[in-house]
Amino acid sequence: MAQIFPKWTNQTPLLGLVGTLVGGGLATFALYWWGSPWHTDVGYKPKQPVPYSHKLHAGDMNMDCRYCHAYVERGPHGGVPSTQVCMNCHSQVKSDSPKLELVRKSWSEFKEGKADKSVPWVRIHKVPDFAFFNHSAHVGVGVGENRAAVGCETCHGRIDTMEEVKQVAPLSMAWCIDCHSDPAPNLRPVERLTAMGWKPDLNWTEKARHIATTLNPPGSLSQAARRTAEGKLETHATAGCSGCHR
């Protein structure tokens, strides 16, 4: 009796297994690579309701970030400026600009006692809801002579050069842990917190390395493994998962 299927069909199970492994591997790599925050989040630049230029305000006019983001040193959130903050200047400067129509309308309705009509700014930087991030814990770390800060530029980039703000860092867990494991390169004097383009000198580089040894941020891989005086390697928890996941 003639064979219905050719001999190569005997290899179908093997070919199916190889195809599954190769296809699964490619799918996993594609999801890992193109699904990473480096691709999904970095570069996010939504259109804002008012064409506010950070380049003009933070760059050309050298306004301090904390004038608008007033809570960055006092709490978990940096804060979004209220209409009143905008009108502190724009009640006199560019008071008739058509670009500020929404700001003037918001201010007018507020003065009339109507419901909150704040400018609906679109949020750009956001960590997942299951992760807790506190701005004040980052812009001021250490105590006394070991006091330092993580500058605004570290996470938000050169805001002073952006006409429209975009996200420049992935704000992912791996990205955070990299800094927590080696914070020294991102530390700067507290008084240089908002300075854009700041570069450390050799003295500060050495001091930052020392300050980093006094910190114990959650998830620090460099602090997890320590040697005792006898040279024995021990593993320690670094504030535990609850430091960020509360």
N, C-alpha and C positions, 0 to 999 in steps of 0.2 A: 504494500500500500504506500502510495507516495506521501511524503511529509507535507503537512499543511503549512507549517512555519519554518523559515530558514534557520540554520544552526545558530546564527548570531543572536536570535531571540533568547537563547539560553542565558545570555549575559544581561538580560533585562533587569533582574534584581540588583546586580552590581552597578549597572549604569544608573538605575534609579537612586541608589544610595549615594553614588558620587555626585549626581546632579543635585540631590537634596543638600548634601554637605556644602558643595560649591555655591549653590544658590542661597542657602541660609547664611553662609559666610559673607557673601556679597551684600545681602540684605542687612545683615547686622552692621557691617562696615558703613553702608550708606546711611543707616539710621544714626549710628554713632557720629559720623562725620557731618552730614548735612543737617542732622537734628540737633547738633550742638548749639549752645547759646552764641558761640562765635559766629554762627551763620544765621540763626533765627532772631537774635536780639541786637547784636552789634550792628550799628548803622541805622537803627530805628530812628526816624526823624518825622514825627507826625506834624501835620499842619496845625498851627495854633490859631485860636480865634482872633488874636491881636498880633501883628507882625513885630514882636519885640526882638530887638537885636542885642544879643549879649556882647557882640564885638564892639558895638557903640558904647554900651553902658559899662561893662566890665573891662573892656579893652581900651578904647580911645579915651573914655572919661575916667577910667581907673576907679570905678565905684567898688567898694568892698562887698563881697558876696553876702555878708551878714546884714547888709542894709535891707535886702529883700527877703533873704532866708534867715530870719531872725532867731530861730529856735535851734539852730544847728549845734550850738554849744551847751544847750540847756535841756535837751530831750532827745527822744528817738527820731523825731522827724525834723527835717530842715525847715519845713514850713513853706507855704506858697504865699507871696505877698498879697495882702488885701487891696481892694480898690483904693482905700485911703492912702496906702503907701505910694501907689502910683500918682495919686493926685497931690501928694506933698510937693511934687515938682511940676506936674503937668497941669496944675491949676494956673500956672504962670508960663510954663515953657511948652511950646507947641500946643497951646490950649485949643486951637481951632483945627488941628490936623485931622483929616478924615480917617487916618489910620487908628485914631484913638476914640472913634465914635462909640464903640462898645464900652470903653472905660468910662467915658463921660455919662453914658446912659446908666451904667451900673451905679455910679456915684450919685446921680440925680435921684434915682429910685431909692437908694439907701437913705438919703436926706429926707425924702418924703415919707419915710417910715414903712415902706412897702416890704414885702417878703424878701429874703436874701436873694439878691441878683448878682452874685459875684461873677467875675469873668470866668467862664468855664475852661480854664487851662487844661491841656491834655498832659497827663502824667507820662514821663518818659522812663525814668529809672525806678525800678521796682524789683525787690527780691520776692520770691514766692511767699505765699501766706503762711506756710509752715516753717519759715525761717524768721527769726527775730533779729533785726538789725537796729542798733542804737547809734545815731550819729555822734552824740556827746561822748560815747565811750571810745570813739575813734579819733575825734579831733582833739582829744586831750587824754593822753595815756601816761602812766607812770606818776610819780610824786616827787616833790622837792627838786633836787638837782637832776633827777632822772625824768623830769617832765618833758614830754615831746608831743607831736601831733602827726596824724596822717593828713596830708594836705588835700584840699578839694580836688586838685588836679589829678591825684592818684586814681580816683574812681571816675571822675567826670571829664577828664581830659582838659585840653586847652580851651576852656569855655570862652576866654577872652578873644579867641579868633573865630568864633562861630556866629554867623548871622542867625542861623537857626540851629538850636541845640540838637545834637544827636547822641545816641549812646555809643561809647567807645570801648567799654569793658563789658565782658559777658555777665559779670555779677553771679557767676556760677559757684557751686560749692568748691570745686577744684581750684578755681581762681582765688577764692577766699582763703582756702587752706594753704595755698602757696605763700600768701602774704603772712598768714599766722605762723607758718613754719620758719619764715625768714623775714621778719618785719623791718629789719634795719634799713634796707634800701629805700623804704617808703616813709621813714621817720624824718621829721624836720623840726626846727624850733617852733614853738607854739605861735610866736609873733609872726611867723612866715606862713601861717596856715593857709591864707587865701592868695599868696603870691604865686602868680603864674610864671612858669619857666624857671623856677628857682632851682639852683644846682648847689649841692653841698661842697664845702671845701674839705681838705684832708682832716682838719681838726674835728669837724662835725661828723665825718664818716666814722672816725674812731669812736666818738662819743655815742653815736647811734648804735654801733655794735655793742657797746657796753649797756646802753639802755635796753636793748633787745633782750639781753640776758636776764633782766629784772622782770620781764613781762611773762605772762603765762596765758596767752589767748587760747580759747577753746579750739580744739582740733589741731594744735601745733604738733606736727610730726617730729620736729627737732627736740621737743621737750618730752616726748613720750618715752624715749629710751635714754636712760641715764646710767652712768657708772658710779658705783660706790667708791669709797676711799680704798677699798680692797681690790678694786678693778672689776667687780662683779656687775654685769649688765642687768638692769632692772627696768621693767616697763611700768610707767605711771599713767594714770588717766589725766588728761589735760582739760580740766573743768567739765569733762563729760559732754555728751551730746546735748544736754539740756542748756548748755551755754548759748546755743543758737536755736535749738528746737525745743520750745517751751510748751 
